Every structure is written in C-alpha cells, then in structure tokens.
C-alpha cells in the first residue's frame, strides 16, 4: 500500500485502515463511517464515487459529467487528476467494480 507523503503521521492512516478492515469483517461499515464522517462528508464521498465511475466509463466529456452530477468543473478535474496518479492495476479493479468492465 502506498502511503501518502503529506500526512502528519503514516501510522494514523494505517490505524484507520486496520480498524476499517475490522468493520468490514464484522459488517459494521455504516456505523463505522457514521462515526468518522459527517452527513455532508458521506454525501461528498458518494459524489466522488459517481465522478470516478463516470470518468472511468469514459463515454462523455468532463463537462457533461459536471452537468449530469450538478457539480463544479474543479471537482471533476480533481477526480480526473487523482485517477492519473493511481496504479493501472487498481484502475482496472475499480473500473470493473464500478462499471462492470476493464
């Protein structure tokens, strides 16, 4: 797993991931995320999911995605730029899981 360099303490992120794994195993994801994310943050995560899904699907322009999802061009651009930094194998995996194809 790639640890981001700009984090205060890489162990804090790993602790979060470890606890997340326990929440998955014990089927407590909804409670887990309710504990750590506000309703607005959870909504933003849902929007980010739809942005990544649309960008990977690659069947319309970023402007069309912006209009369909009623969000800003900057938000779409941030999602697009993040995708460019990710491991190609992960991109295949996430695309398969979001769009049913590689």
C-alpha positions in Angstrom: 0.0 0.0 0.0 1.3 3.4 -0.9 1.4 5.8 2.0 0.9 9.5 1.1 3.9 11.7 1.9 1.9 14.8 3.1 0.3 13.1 6.0 1.1 14.0 9.6 1.7 10.5 10.7 1.5 7.5 8.4 0.6 5.3 11.4 -2.6 7.3 11.9 -3.8 6.3 8.4 -2.7 2.7 8.9 -4.6 2.6 12.2 -7.7 3.8 10.4 -7.3 1.2 7.6 -6.8 -1.5 10.2 -10.0 -0.5 12.0 -11.8 -0.3 8.7 -10.8 -3.9 8.0 -12.3 -5.0 11.3 -15.5 -3.0 10.5 -15.8 -4.8 7.1 -15.2 -8.2 8.8 -17.8 -7.5 11.4 -20.3 -6.0 8.9 -20.3 -2.6 10.7 -19.4 -0.3 7.8 -22.4 2.0 8.1 -21.8 2.6 11.8 -18.1 3.0 11.2 -18.5 5.7 8.6 -21.2 7.4 10.6 -18.6 7.7 13.4 -15.9 9.3 11.3 -17.8 11.2 8.6 -20.5 13.9 8.8 -23.5 13.5 6.6 -22.1 16.1 4.2 -18.8 14.2 4.0 -20.6 11.0 3.3 -22.6 12.7 0.6 -19.3 14.0 -0.9 -17.9 10.5 -0.9 -21.0 9.4 -2.9 -20.5 12.2 -5.4 -16.8 11.3 -5.7 -17.8 7.7 -6.4 -20.1 8.8 -9.2 -17.4 11.1 -10.6 -14.8 8.3 -10.7 -17.4 5.9 -12.2 -18.2 8.4 -15.0 -14.6 9.3 -15.7 -13.6 5.6 -15.9 -16.6 4.8 -18.1 -15.3 7.4 -20.5 -18.4 7.8 -22.5 -18.9 11.5 -22.0 -16.9 14.7 -21.6 -15.9 16.1 -18.2 -18.3 19.0 -18.9 -21.1 16.6 -19.4 -20.2 14.8 -16.2 -20.2 18.1 -14.4 -23.7 18.9 -15.7 -25.1 15.5 -15.0 -23.8 15.4 -11.5 -24.5 19.1 -10.8 -21.0 19.9 -9.5 -18.1 22.2 -10.3 -15.6 21.7 -13.1 -12.9 21.9 -10.4 -14.4 18.9 -8.6 -14.4 16.8 -11.8 -10.8 17.9 -12.6 -9.6 16.9 -9.1 -11.1 13.5 -9.6 -9.5 13.2 -13.1 -6.1 14.2 -11.8 -6.3 11.7 -8.9 -7.0 8.9 -11.3 -3.9 9.8 -13.3 -1.8 9.1 -10.2 -3.1 5.6 -9.4 -1.7 2.2 -10.2 -3.1 0.9 -13.5 -3.9 -2.4 -11.9 -6.1 -0.6 -9.3 -7.8 1.4 -12.0 -8.7 -1.9 -13.8 -10.1 -3.2 -10.5 -12.1 -0.1 -9.6 -13.5 0.1 -13.1 -14.5 -3.5 -13.1 -16.3 -2.9 -9.8 -17.9 0.3 -10.7 -18.7 -0.2 -14.4 -18.5 -4.0 -14.8 -15.6 -3.7 -17.3 -11.9 -3.1 -17.5 
